[in-house]
Every structure is written in structure tokens, then in C-alpha cells.
Amino acid sequence: MDADELAQALGLEPHVEGGYFRRTFQADHRDKIRIERGERFTMTSIYYLLTGDSRVGHWHLNRSDILHFFHLGEPITYYLIHPDGRLETVVLGPDPSRGHQLQMAVTGGTWKASHLPAGEYGLISEAVSPGFEYEDMTLGQEAELLEAFPDHAELIRRFSKR
């Protein structure tokens, strides 16, 4: 199956941060929880696909915690800038013997960008708690990120949405 066939089979659509996605679950069988920004599902999840024609998930920050799970395709490299400015690089992929991780946790308040360095596609899923809402996500603005994290200027420029 190629990337287009996979996206079609999974019912994916373009994501504002780059790549393609579809919400696959929301905990609507439970009462919502109240957080400072309003009511949220206890958990939501999505499929997320990077492809040869959309290789970058641009810098963004989620306020919720997110678990990422690798499924298919080529490895995806994640760049995380923690609130204290520390940079972490994680590769989600199929081969732990090559240093790939099959899952990754990203705590809320961490800036994140992703990249498919090679191949036709990489497919992951994400579980978000409290559940994802667009108002809980901030797309990175290059100038603001450069001011906050000047030590990471190259990566900020490379993966900022233009």
C-alpha cells in the first residue's frame, strides 16, 4: 500500500501542523473533566501520517500529555524543546536495535516538531489526555521560538511553518 492508499483507507485529512490525521477515539462514554480551559474528554486519539509530500509536522505545543505509538513505514524523527530549553531528539520507528522507540511520551507544555527524513510514509497514533481540542494547541511562530530558544535556531528555522 502506498501513502495515498493508506491515507484513503484510514480516512485521513490534512492537519494544520503538517501531515495527515483522523480522530479515531474520544471518550464520550465518560463524563468530561473540567480543566482551567473548560471541559475536555478524558482522552482522545488520532492516526497521524507523514508522507513524501508532507514530511514535516511543524513546531507546535500541546497543553495535554500525549503518548505516541509507531505503526508502519519509515522512522519519524521528533524534536522536543522542553520548558527549560533542553532539546531532546527521539526516533519513532520499527527497529529498537537501531535506537528506534516504539512509543514516546510528551508532556504538555513541550514544543514538538516531527520529520520523515526518508521513505514514502511513517504512520503513528497519538493518545491525548486530557482530550485534544484545537484551542489547547499553539502553532510555533518562528520569531517567538527563536527569541525563547536561541540555542536551537537551526531546528526552529528548519521546522517552522511558513
OpenMM code with the backbone's topology and positions (N, CA, C; nanometers):
from openmm import Vec3, app, unit

residues = "MET ASP ALA ASP GLU LEU ALA GLN ALA LEU GLY LEU GLU PRO HIS VAL GLU GLY GLY TYR PHE ARG ARG THR PHE GLN ALA ASP HIS ARG ASP LYS ILE ARG ILE GLU ARG GLY GLU ARG PHE THR MET THR SER ILE TYR TYR LEU LEU THR GLY ASP SER ARG VAL GLY HIS TRP HIS LEU ASN ARG SER ASP ILE LEU HIS PHE PHE HIS LEU GLY GLU PRO ILE THR TYR TYR LEU ILE HIS PRO ASP GLY ARG LEU GLU THR VAL VAL LEU GLY PRO ASP PRO SER ARG GLY HIS GLN LEU GLN MET ALA VAL THR GLY GLY THR TRP LYS ALA SER HIS LEU PRO ALA GLY GLU TYR GLY LEU ILE SER GLU ALA VAL SER PRO GLY PHE GLU TYR GLU ASP MET THR LEU GLY GLN GLU ALA GLU LEU LEU GLU ALA PHE PRO ASP HIS ALA GLU LEU ILE ARG ARG PHE SER LYS ARG".split()
positions = [
    Vec3(0.0847, -0.1175, 0.0000),
    Vec3(0.0000, 0.0000, 0.0000),
    Vec3(0.0893, 0.1238, 0.0000),
    Vec3(0.0611, 0.2198, -0.0881),
    Vec3(0.1405, 0.3424, -0.0874),
    Vec3(0.0759, 0.4453, 0.0057),
    Vec3(0.1388, 0.5608, 0.0203),
    Vec3(0.0928, 0.6619, 0.1162),
    Vec3(-0.0483, 0.7101, 0.0852),
    Vec3(-0.0791, 0.7331, -0.0433),
    Vec3(-0.2133, 0.7796, -0.0795),
    Vec3(-0.3189, 0.6743, -0.0476),
    Vec3(-0.2889, 0.5492, -0.0774),
    Vec3(-0.3832, 0.4412, -0.0479),
    Vec3(-0.4046, 0.4264, 0.1022),
    Vec3(-0.2966, 0.4395, 0.1791),
    Vec3(-0.3071, 0.4295, 0.3241),
    Vec3(-0.3909, 0.5449, 0.3802),
    Vec3(-0.3631, 0.6665, 0.3340),
    Vec3(-0.4398, 0.7824, 0.3812),
    Vec3(-0.5876, 0.7666, 0.3478),
    Vec3(-0.6162, 0.7167, 0.2292),
    Vec3(-0.7552, 0.6967, 0.1890),
    Vec3(-0.8202, 0.5853, 0.2726),
    Vec3(-0.7492, 0.4749, 0.2912),
    Vec3(-0.8040, 0.3630, 0.3677),
    Vec3(-0.8352, 0.4024, 0.5118),
    Vec3(-0.7538, 0.4924, 0.5688),
    Vec3(-0.7732, 0.5351, 0.7073),
    Vec3(-0.8606, 0.6595, 0.7195),
    Vec3(-0.9001, 0.7176, 0.6053),
    Vec3(-0.9851, 0.8357, 0.6078),
    Vec3(-0.9156, 0.9593, 0.6617),
    Vec3(-0.7872, 0.9764, 0.6274),
    Vec3(-0.7097, 1.0875, 0.6811),
    Vec3(-0.7315, 1.2146, 0.5998),
    Vec3(-0.7122, 1.3282, 0.6665),
    Vec3(-0.7219, 1.4589, 0.6016),
    Vec3(-0.6038, 1.5439, 0.6458),
    Vec3(-0.5718, 1.6505, 0.5719),
    Vec3(-0.4568, 1.7342, 0.6093),
    Vec3(-0.4712, 1.7929, 0.7498),
    Vec3(-0.3591, 1.7996, 0.8197),
    Vec3(-0.3541, 1.8578, 0.9544),
    Vec3(-0.2897, 1.9954, 0.9458),
    Vec3(-0.3341, 2.0877, 1.0285),
    Vec3(-0.2828, 2.2242, 1.0277),
    Vec3(-0.1320, 2.2297, 1.0561),
    Vec3(-0.0785, 2.1351, 1.1309),
    Vec3(0.0647, 2.1363, 1.1632),
    Vec3(0.1494, 2.0677, 1.0562),
    Vec3(0.0856, 2.0057, 0.9572),
    Vec3(0.1541, 1.9275, 0.8546),
    Vec3(0.1131, 1.7826, 0.8681),
    Vec3(0.1325, 1.7045, 0.7634),
    Vec3(0.0928, 1.5644, 0.7662),
    Vec3(-0.0578, 1.5495, 0.7541),
    Vec3(-0.1058, 1.4297, 0.7901),
    Vec3(-0.2471, 1.3942, 0.7757),
    Vec3(-0.2931, 1.3246, 0.9030),
    Vec3(-0.4231, 1.3354, 0.9325),
    Vec3(-0.4726, 1.2775, 1.0576),
    Vec3(-0.6207, 1.2430, 1.0465),
    Vec3(-0.6657, 1.1694, 1.1470),
    Vec3(-0.8088, 1.1470, 1.1709),
    Vec3(-0.8251, 1.1095, 1.3172),
    Vec3(-0.9216, 1.1722, 1.3813),
    Vec3(-0.9533, 1.1337, 1.5192),
    Vec3(-1.0153, 0.9949, 1.5140),
    Vec3(-0.9641, 0.9057, 1.5973),
    Vec3(-1.0120, 0.7677, 1.5990),
    Vec3(-1.0886, 0.7328, 1.7252),
    Vec3(-1.0761, 0.8177, 1.8282),
    Vec3(-1.1426, 0.7877, 1.9550),
    Vec3(-1.1583, 0.9157, 2.0341),
    Vec3(-1.2712, 0.9267, 2.1017),
    Vec3(-1.2897, 1.0249, 2.2077),
    Vec3(-1.3735, 0.9578, 2.3152),
    Vec3(-1.3382, 0.9817, 2.4378),
    Vec3(-1.4019, 0.9112, 2.5498),
    Vec3(-1.5389, 0.9730, 2.5800),
    Vec3(-1.6292, 0.9651, 2.4828),
    Vec3(-1.7611, 1.0243, 2.5023),
    Vec3(-1.8547, 0.9334, 2.5823),
    Vec3(-1.8079, 0.8168, 2.6212),
    Vec3(-1.8843, 0.7281, 2.7082),
    Vec3(-1.8623, 0.7623, 2.8562),
    Vec3(-1.7752, 0.8587, 2.8824),
    Vec3(-1.7459, 0.9032, 3.0193),
    Vec3(-1.7846, 1.0505, 3.0328),
    Vec3(-1.8050, 1.0935, 3.1553),
    Vec3(-1.8261, 1.2360, 3.1794),
    Vec3(-1.6991, 1.3114, 3.1425),
    Vec3(-1.7150, 1.4297, 3.0848),
    Vec3(-1.5991, 1.5144, 3.0576),
    Vec3(-1.5389, 1.5609, 3.1901),
    Vec3(-1.4123, 1.5988, 3.1840),
    Vec3(-1.3456, 1.6534, 3.3016),
    Vec3(-1.3305, 1.8041, 3.2835),
    Vec3(-1.3293, 1.8758, 3.3936),
    Vec3(-1.3135, 2.0211, 3.3888),
    Vec3(-1.1675, 2.0540, 3.4158),
    Vec3(-1.1096, 2.1312, 3.3238),
    Vec3(-0.9743, 2.1845, 3.3427),
    Vec3(-0.9850, 2.3363, 3.3355),
    Vec3(-0.8742, 2.4049, 3.3546),
    Vec3(-0.8787, 2.5521, 3.3580),
    Vec3(-0.9287, 2.6133, 3.2270),
    Vec3(-0.9200, 2.5422, 3.1170),
    Vec3(-0.9616, 2.5939, 2.9868),
    Vec3(-1.1012, 2.5459, 2.9473),
    Vec3(-1.1699, 2.4752, 3.0345),
    Vec3(-1.3044, 2.4277, 3.0042),
    Vec3(-1.3158, 2.2772, 3.0223),
    Vec3(-1.4211, 2.2203, 2.9669),
    Vec3(-1.4428, 2.0763, 2.9766),
    Vec3(-1.3729, 2.0047, 2.8624),
    Vec3(-1.3176, 1.8852, 2.8936),
    Vec3(-1.2469, 1.8051, 2.7946),
    Vec3(-1.2862, 1.6590, 2.8120),
    Vec3(-1.2774, 1.5838, 2.7013),
    Vec3(-1.2851, 1.4393, 2.7122),
    Vec3(-1.1664, 1.3934, 2.7959),
    Vec3(-1.1812, 1.2808, 2.8655),
    Vec3(-1.0679, 1.2305, 2.9432),
    Vec3(-0.9531, 1.1893, 2.8522),
    Vec3(-0.9867, 1.1433, 2.7287),
    Vec3(-0.8831, 1.1037, 2.6340),
    Vec3(-0.9392, 1.1091, 2.4918),
    Vec3(-0.8517, 1.1431, 2.3978),
    Vec3(-0.8806, 1.1309, 2.2553),
    Vec3(-0.7608, 1.0637, 2.1902),
    Vec3(-0.7794, 1.0137, 2.0679),
    Vec3(-0.6650, 0.9599, 1.9941),
    Vec3(-0.6831, 0.9863, 1.8452),
    Vec3(-0.5688, 0.9858, 1.7762),
    Vec3(-0.5678, 1.0076, 1.6312),
    Vec3(-0.4682, 0.9132, 1.5655),
    Vec3(-0.4885, 0.8921, 1.4349),
    Vec3(-0.3817, 0.8457, 1.3471),
    Vec3(-0.3121, 0.9708, 1.2975),
    Vec3(-0.1797, 0.9635, 1.2778),
    Vec3(-0.1033, 1.0758, 1.2228),
    Vec3(-0.0031, 1.0200, 1.1232),
    Vec3(-0.0040, 1.0751, 1.0021),
    Vec3(0.0769, 1.0238, 0.8916),
    Vec3(0.1609, 1.1353, 0.8324),
    Vec3(0.2917, 1.1133, 0.8239),
    Vec3(0.3794, 1.1988, 0.7446),
    Vec3(0.4112, 1.1229, 0.6170),
    Vec3(0.4194, 1.1971, 0.5060),
    Vec3(0.4396, 1.1346, 0.3749),
    Vec3(0.5484, 1.2070, 0.2969),
    Vec3(0.5831, 1.1493, 0.1829),
    Vec3(0.6820, 1.2113, 0.0953),
    Vec3(0.6444, 1.3505, 0.0507),
    Vec3(0.5146, 1.3817, 0.0439),
    Vec3(0.4731, 1.5164, 0.0040),
    Vec3(0.4364, 1.6057, 0.1223),
    Vec3(0.4420, 1.5526, 0.2425),
    Vec3(0.4182, 1.6309, 0.3647),
    Vec3(0.5049, 1.5695, 0.4743),
    Vec3(0.6336, 1.6007, 0.4706),
    Vec3(0.7340, 1.5352, 0.5547),
    Vec3(0.7503, 1.5959, 0.6935),
    Vec3(0.6888, 1.7115, 0.7189),
    Vec3(0.7153, 1.7841, 0.8429),
    Vec3(0.5878, 1.8082, 0.9213),
    Vec3(0.5945, 1.7783, 1.0510),
    Vec3(0.4969, 1.8258, 1.1481),
    Vec3(0.5603, 1.9470, 1.2140),
    Vec3(0.5129, 2.0675, 1.1801),
    Vec3(0.5766, 2.1918, 1.2236),
    Vec3(0.5678, 2.2111, 1.3747),
    Vec3(0.6536, 2.3005, 1.4233),
    Vec3(0.6587, 2.3283, 1.5663),
    Vec3(0.5210, 2.3622, 1.6204),
    Vec3(0.4857, 2.2950, 1.7273),
    Vec3(0.3606, 2.3230, 1.7973),
    Vec3(0.3734, 2.2769, 1.9416),
    Vec3(0.2866, 2.3310, 2.0240),
    Vec3(0.2847, 2.2990, 2.1658),
    Vec3(0.1438, 2.2570, 2.2020),
    Vec3(0.1334, 2.1446, 2.2686),
    Vec3(0.0050, 2.0980, 2.3212),
    Vec3(0.0076, 2.1130, 2.4723),
    Vec3(-0.1051, 2.1483, 2.5298),
    Vec3(-0.1132, 2.1633, 2.6740),
    Vec3(-0.1395, 2.0297, 2.7432),
    Vec3(-0.1895, 1.9321, 2.6698),
    Vec3(-0.2163, 1.7993, 2.7255),
    Vec3(-0.0957, 1.7088, 2.7078),
    Vec3(-0.0917, 1.6012, 2.7842),
    Vec3(0.0108, 1.4985, 2.7679),
    Vec3(-0.0280, 1.4098, 2.6500),
    Vec3(0.0733, 1.3636, 2.5742),
    Vec3(0.0466, 1.2820, 2.4559),
    Vec3(0.1389, 1.1609, 2.4537),
    Vec3(0.0795, 1.0439, 2.4317),
    Vec3(0.1556, 0.9212, 2.4049),
    Vec3(0.1520, 0.8973, 2.2550),
    Vec3(0.2685, 0.8716, 2.1953),
    Vec3(0.2818, 0.8451, 2.0521),
    Vec3(0.3203, 0.6984, 2.0342),
    Vec3(0.2597, 0.6323, 1.9345),
    Vec3(0.2861, 0.4909, 1.9087),
    Vec3(0.3178, 0.4723, 1.7611),
    Vec3(0.4328, 0.4113, 1.7304),
    Vec3(0.4704, 0.3850, 1.5917),
    Vec3(0.3919, 0.2652, 1.5388),
    Vec3(0.3483, 0.2752, 1.4106),
    Vec3(0.2741, 0.1654, 1.3491),
    Vec3(0.3410, 0.1096, 1.2237),
    Vec3(0.3589, 0.1928, 1.1224),
    Vec3(0.4027, 0.1443, 0.9905),
    Vec3(0.4973, 0.2419, 0.9231),
    Vec3(0.5738, 0.1898, 0.8282),
    Vec3(0.6528, 0.2753, 0.7410),
    Vec3(0.7921, 0.3023, 0.7936),
    Vec3(0.8405, 0.4191, 0.7568),
    Vec3(0.9772, 0.4602, 0.7899),
    Vec3(0.9796, 0.5357, 0.9229),
    Vec3(1.0968, 0.5411, 0.9864),
    Vec3(1.1092, 0.6134, 1.1130),
    Vec3(1.0778, 0.7624, 1.0983),
    Vec3(1.0223, 0.8170, 1.2032),
    Vec3(0.9930, 0.9598, 1.2128),
    Vec3(1.0776, 1.0163, 1.3261),
    Vec3(1.1478, 1.1258, 1.2983),
    Vec3(1.2311, 1.1915, 1.3982),
    Vec3(1.1519, 1.3037, 1.4638),
    Vec3(1.1531, 1.3045, 1.5959),
    Vec3(1.0859, 1.4087, 1.6744),
    Vec3(1.1904, 1.4936, 1.7441),
    Vec3(1.1666, 1.6243, 1.7421),
    Vec3(1.2482, 1.7206, 1.8144),
    Vec3(1.1589, 1.7821, 1.9215),
    Vec3(1.2036, 1.7754, 2.0451),
    Vec3(1.1271, 1.8257, 2.1582),
    Vec3(1.2081, 1.9334, 2.2286),
    Vec3(1.1472, 2.0498, 2.2482),
    Vec3(1.2099, 2.1538, 2.3292),
    Vec3(1.1272, 2.1640, 2.4564),
    Vec3(1.1890, 2.1226, 2.5652),
    Vec3(1.1226, 2.1210, 2.6953),
    Vec3(1.1141, 2.2633, 2.7508),
    Vec3(1.0238, 2.2861, 2.8459),
    Vec3(1.0080, 2.4218, 2.9004),
    Vec3(1.1375, 2.4841, 2.9524),
    Vec3(1.2309, 2.4021, 2.9993),
    Vec3(1.3590, 2.4551, 3.0495),
    Vec3(1.4598, 2.4809, 2.9365),
    Vec3(1.4188, 2.4593, 2.8095),
    Vec3(1.5053, 2.4843, 2.6949),
    Vec3(1.5862, 2.3648, 2.6488),
    Vec3(1.5782, 2.2551, 2.7206),
    Vec3(1.6528, 2.1348, 2.6838),
    Vec3(1.5944, 2.0742, 2.5561),
    Vec3(1.6816, 2.0390, 2.4618),
    Vec3(1.6413, 1.9749, 2.3367),
    Vec3(1.6563, 1.8240, 2.3497),
    Vec3(1.5554, 1.7528, 2.3045),
    Vec3(1.5590, 1.6063, 2.3025),
    Vec3(1.5204, 1.5608, 2.1623),
    Vec3(1.5916, 1.4634, 2.1099),
    Vec3(1.5602, 1.4048, 1.9800),
    Vec3(1.5236, 1.2590, 2.0012),
    Vec3(1.4091, 1.2182, 1.9449),
    Vec3(1.3590, 1.0822, 1.9583),
    Vec3(1.3215, 1.0326, 1.8197),
    Vec3(1.3598, 0.9103, 1.7875),
    Vec3(1.3202, 0.8491, 1.6612),
    Vec3(1.2175, 0.7407, 1.6907),
    Vec3(1.0960, 0.7597, 1.6383),
    Vec3(0.9942, 0.6554, 1.6452),
    Vec3(1.0080, 0.5713, 1.5211),
    Vec3(1.0220, 0.4422, 1.5383),
    Vec3(1.0416, 0.3559, 1.4232),
    Vec3(1.0281, 0.2103, 1.4596),
    Vec3(1.0469, 0.1228, 1.3588),
    Vec3(1.0176, -0.0187, 1.3763),
    Vec3(1.1302, -0.1031, 1.4351),
    Vec3(1.2495, -0.0458, 1.4559),
    Vec3(1.3650, -0.1283, 1.4882),
    Vec3(1.4375, -0.0816, 1.6149),
    Vec3(1.3995, -0.1341, 1.7319),
    Vec3(1.4669, -0.0935, 1.8552),
    Vec3(1.6173, -0.1199, 1.8542),
    Vec3(1.6637, -0.2183, 1.7767),
    Vec3(1.8077, -0.2459, 1.7713),
    Vec3(1.8848, -0.1315, 1.7059),
    Vec3(1.8143, -0.0428, 1.6345),
    Vec3(1.8769, 0.0752, 1.5723),
    Vec3(1.8479, 0.2022, 1.6512),
    Vec3(1.8003, 0.1858, 1.7751),
    Vec3(1.7727, 0.3007, 1.8599),
    Vec3(1.6343, 0.3594, 1.8430),
    Vec3(1.5504, 0.2961, 1.7612),
    Vec3(1.4137, 0.3447, 1.7440),
    Vec3(1.3330, 0.3153, 1.8696),
    Vec3(1.2392, 0.4039, 1.8984),
    Vec3(1.1432, 0.3793, 2.0046),
    Vec3(1.0094, 0.3450, 1.9407),
    Vec3(0.9368, 0.2546, 2.0017),
    Vec3(0.8046, 0.2173, 1.9524),
    Vec3(0.6970, 0.3092, 2.0083),
    Vec3(0.7267, 0.3735, 2.1218),
    Vec3(0.6344, 0.4702, 2.1790),
    Vec3(0.7128, 0.5809, 2.2466),
    Vec3(0.6454, 0.6946, 2.2650),
    Vec3(0.7100, 0.8115, 2.3244),
    Vec3(0.6038, 0.8911, 2.3993),
    Vec3(0.6396, 0.9406, 2.5163),
    Vec3(0.5522, 1.0284, 2.5930),
    Vec3(0.6047, 1.1716, 2.5829),
    Vec3(0.5137, 1.2650, 2.5546),
    Vec3(0.5474, 1.4072, 2.5511),
    Vec3(0.4540, 1.4781, 2.6489),
    Vec3(0.5113, 1.5384, 2.7505),
    Vec3(0.4290, 1.6067, 2.8493),
    Vec3(0.3786, 1.7393, 2.7945),
    Vec3(0.2603, 1.7776, 2.8410),
    Vec3(0.2032, 1.9050, 2.7997),
    Vec3(0.2999, 2.0185, 2.8289),
    Vec3(0.3033, 2.1192, 2.7396),
    Vec3(0.3926, 2.2327, 2.7559),
    Vec3(0.5268, 2.2161, 2.6888),
    Vec3(0.5457, 2.1073, 2.6143),
    Vec3(0.6700, 2.0806, 2.5422),
    Vec3(0.6501, 2.1135, 2.3947),
    Vec3(0.7404, 2.1929, 2.3370),
    Vec3(0.7351, 2.2214, 2.1928),
    Vec3(0.7797, 2.0981, 2.1167),
    Vec3(0.7131, 2.0697, 2.0043),
    Vec3(0.7397, 1.9464, 1.9303),
    Vec3(0.7353, 1.9740, 1.7804),
    Vec3(0.8296, 1.9150, 1.7077),
    Vec3(0.8278, 1.9117, 1.5613),
    Vec3(0.8654, 1.7703, 1.5204),
    Vec3(0.8152, 1.7264, 1.4047),
    Vec3(0.8470, 1.5919, 1.3567),
    Vec3(0.8875, 1.5987, 1.2110),
    Vec3(0.9615, 1.4945, 1.1691),
    Vec3(1.0169, 1.4941, 1.0338),
    Vec3(1.0314, 1.3504, 0.9855),
    Vec3(0.9868, 1.3278, 0.8626),
    Vec3(1.0083, 1.1998, 0.7944),
    Vec3(1.1304, 1.2182, 0.7048),
    Vec3(1.2505, 1.1759, 0.7491),
    Vec3(1.3721, 1.2037, 0.6726),
    Vec3(1.3826, 1.1273, 0.5414),
    Vec3(1.3192, 1.0101, 0.5325),
    Vec3(1.3327, 0.9273, 0.4122),
    Vec3(1.2085, 0.8406, 0.3985),
    Vec3(1.1890, 0.7895, 0.2798),
    Vec3(1.0803, 0.6955, 0.2571),
    Vec3(0.9508, 0.7627, 0.2176),
    Vec3(0.8513, 0.6783, 0.1914),
    Vec3(0.7230, 0.7270, 0.1415),
    Vec3(0.6282, 0.7707, 0.2519),
    Vec3(0.6342, 0.7051, 0.3689),
    Vec3(0.5460, 0.7454, 0.4782),
    Vec3(0.5907, 0.6850, 0.6103),
    Vec3(0.5406, 0.7457, 0.7179),
    Vec3(0.5513, 0.6941, 0.8537),
    Vec3(0.4182, 0.7181, 0.9212),
    Vec3(0.3625, 0.6139, 0.9823),
    Vec3(0.2321, 0.6220, 1.0468),
    Vec3(0.2466, 0.5975, 1.1965),
    Vec3(0.1896, 0.6886, 1.2749),
    Vec3(0.1837, 0.6722, 1.4196),
    Vec3(0.0396, 0.6925, 1.4644),
    Vec3(0.0156, 0.6694, 1.5911),
    Vec3(-0.1078, 0.7155, 1.6540),
    Vec3(-0.0683, 0.7897, 1.7801),
    Vec3(-0.1609, 0.8737, 1.8271),
    Vec3(-0.1395, 0.9516, 1.9483),
    Vec3(-0.2606, 0.9366, 2.0379),
    Vec3(-0.2361, 0.9215, 2.1670),
    Vec3(-0.3409, 0.9239, 2.2690),
    Vec3(-0.3163, 1.0483, 2.3538),
    Vec3(-0.4186, 1.1326, 2.3668),
    Vec3(-0.4051, 1.2638, 2.4293),
    Vec3(-0.4946, 1.2704, 2.5527),
    Vec3(-0.4352, 1.3158, 2.6663),
    Vec3(-0.5119, 1.3269, 2.7897),
    Vec3(-0.4668, 1.4500, 2.8674),
    Vec3(-0.5592, 1.5376, 2.9098),
    Vec3(-0.6989, 1.5410, 2.8710),
    Vec3(-0.7118, 1.5521, 2.7200),
    Vec3(-0.8286, 1.5143, 2.6690),
    Vec3(-0.8508, 1.5068, 2.5260),
    Vec3(-0.8180, 1.6337, 2.4502),
    Vec3(-0.7757, 1.6144, 2.3255),
    Vec3(-0.7316, 1.7241, 2.2405),
    Vec3(-0.8463, 1.8146, 2.1989),
    Vec3(-0.8209, 1.9441, 2.2056),
    Vec3(-0.9046, 2.0480, 2.1463),
    Vec3(-0.8093, 2.1478, 2.0817),
    Vec3(-0.8472, 2.2016, 1.9674),
    Vec3(-0.7567, 2.2925, 1.8961),
    Vec3(-0.7145, 2.4120, 1.9804),
    Vec3(-0.8023, 2.4609, 2.0678),
    Vec3(-0.7638, 2.5765, 2.1496),
    Vec3(-0.6552, 2.5418, 2.2511),
    Vec3(-0.6226, 2.4142, 2.2675),
    Vec3(-0.5153, 2.3718, 2.3575),
    Vec3(-0.3822, 2.3553, 2.2848),
    Vec3(-0.3795, 2.3874, 2.1552),
    Vec3(-0.2577, 2.3738, 2.0750),
    Vec3(-0.2148, 2.5114, 2.0267),
    Vec3(-0.0844, 2.5358, 2.0293),
    Vec3(-0.0273, 2.6585, 1.9771),
    Vec3(0.0697, 2.6221, 1.8657),
    Vec3(0.0478, 2.6770, 1.7459),
    Vec3(0.1453, 2.6607, 1.6374),
    Vec3(0.2617, 2.7546, 1.6635),
    Vec3(0.3827, 2.7038, 1.6469),
    Vec3(0.5011, 2.7837, 1.6740),
    Vec3(0.5195, 2.8961, 1.5738),
    Vec3(0.5484, 3.0138, 1.6246),
    Vec3(0.5848, 3.1286, 1.5419),
    Vec3(0.7366, 3.1400, 1.5469),
    Vec3(0.7993, 3.1375, 1.4301),
    Vec3(0.9451, 3.1316, 1.4243),
    Vec3(1.0118, 3.2387, 1.5105),
    Vec3(0.9706, 3.3637, 1.4984),
    Vec3(1.0358, 3.4722, 1.5721),
    Vec3(1.0248, 3.4522, 1.7228),
    Vec3(0.9083, 3.4094, 1.7694),
    Vec3(0.8899, 3.3873, 1.9126),
    Vec3(0.9723, 3.2700, 1.9635),
    Vec3(0.9784, 3.1637, 1.8840),
    Vec3(1.0589, 3.0482, 1.9241),
    Vec3(1.2079, 3.0826, 1.9245),
    Vec3(1.2531, 3.1589, 1.8255),
    Vec3(1.3944, 3.1990, 1.8209),
    Vec3(1.4309, 3.2852, 1.9413),
    Vec3(1.3403, 3.3722, 1.9811),
    Vec3(1.3661, 3.4562, 2.0975),
    Vec3(1.3717, 3.3725, 2.2253),
    Vec3(1.2807, 3.2764, 2.2379),
    Vec3(1.2746, 3.1941, 2.3589),
    Vec3(1.3861, 3.0896, 2.3651),
    Vec3(1.4255, 3.0372, 2.2488),
    Vec3(1.5209, 2.9258, 2.2447),
    Vec3(1.6297, 2.9496, 2.1400),
    Vec3(1.7119, 3.0524, 2.1554),
    Vec3(1.8116, 3.0855, 2.0529),
    Vec3(1.9137, 2.9751, 2.0282),
    Vec3(1.9372, 2.8885, 2.1264),
    Vec3(2.0338, 2.7796, 2.1081),
    Vec3(1.9875, 2.6771, 2.0051),
    Vec3(1.8602, 2.6788, 1.9724),
    Vec3(1.8045, 2.5804, 1.8790),
    Vec3(1.7599, 2.6453, 1.7482),
    Vec3(1.8259, 2.7539, 1.7102),
    Vec3(1.7851, 2.8347, 1.5946),
    Vec3(1.7762, 2.7537, 1.4656),
    Vec3(1.8723, 2.6677, 1.4397),
    Vec3(1.8716, 2.5919, 1.3139),
    Vec3(1.7461, 2.5053, 1.3031),
    Vec3(1.7153, 2.4301, 1.4084),
    Vec3(1.5972, 2.3436, 1.4055),
    Vec3(1.4678, 2.4248, 1.4034),
    Vec3(1.4656, 2.5359, 1.4742),
    Vec3(1.3462, 2.6205, 1.4747),
    Vec3(1.3199, 2.6721, 1.3334),
    Vec3(1.4217, 2.7219, 1.2678),
    Vec3(1.4035, 2.7713, 1.1306),
    Vec3(1.3638, 2.6580, 1.0355),
    Vec3(1.4265, 2.5444, 1.0523),
    Vec3(1.4020, 2.4326, 0.9607),
    Vec3(1.2597, 2.3787, 0.9676),
    Vec3(1.1994, 2.3792, 1.0871),
    Vec3(1.0698, 2.3151, 1.1039),
    Vec3(0.9573, 2.4114, 1.1439),
    Vec3(0.9781, 2.5416, 1.1236),
    Vec3(0.8705, 2.6381, 1.1470),
    Vec3(0.7830, 2.6455, 1.0230),
    Vec3(0.6537, 2.6619, 1.0468),
    Vec3(0.5579, 2.6738, 0.9355),
    Vec3(0.5717, 2.8127, 0.8743),
    Vec3(0.5765, 2.8177, 0.7443),
    Vec3(0.5891, 2.9463, 0.6741),
    Vec3(0.4623, 2.9805, 0.6015),
] * unit.nanometer
topology = app.Topology()
chain = topology.addChain("A")
for resn in residues:
    res = topology.addResidue(resn, chain)
    for name in ("N", "CA", "C"):
        topology.addAtom(name, app.Element.getBySymbol(name[0]), res)
